[in-house]
Amino acid sequence: MAKKAVASMQKGEGRTFSKVIKMIKSPKTGAYVFQEEMVHNEKVKDYLAK
């Protein structure tokens, strides 16, 4: 028999991070590249300000 995953073991901290997509211009080709990163919610503005 297959084991069931227990949902009550989750701590609910998955929403403290956000996926941020930043558009960066490549120095070699001049084309735009999208950079994706998981950033803590409190540091999103700092990440986008760079």
Secondary structure, DSSP 8 states (H G I E B T S, - for coil): ------GGG--S-GGGEEEEEEEEE-TTT--EEEEEEEEEGGGHHHHHH-
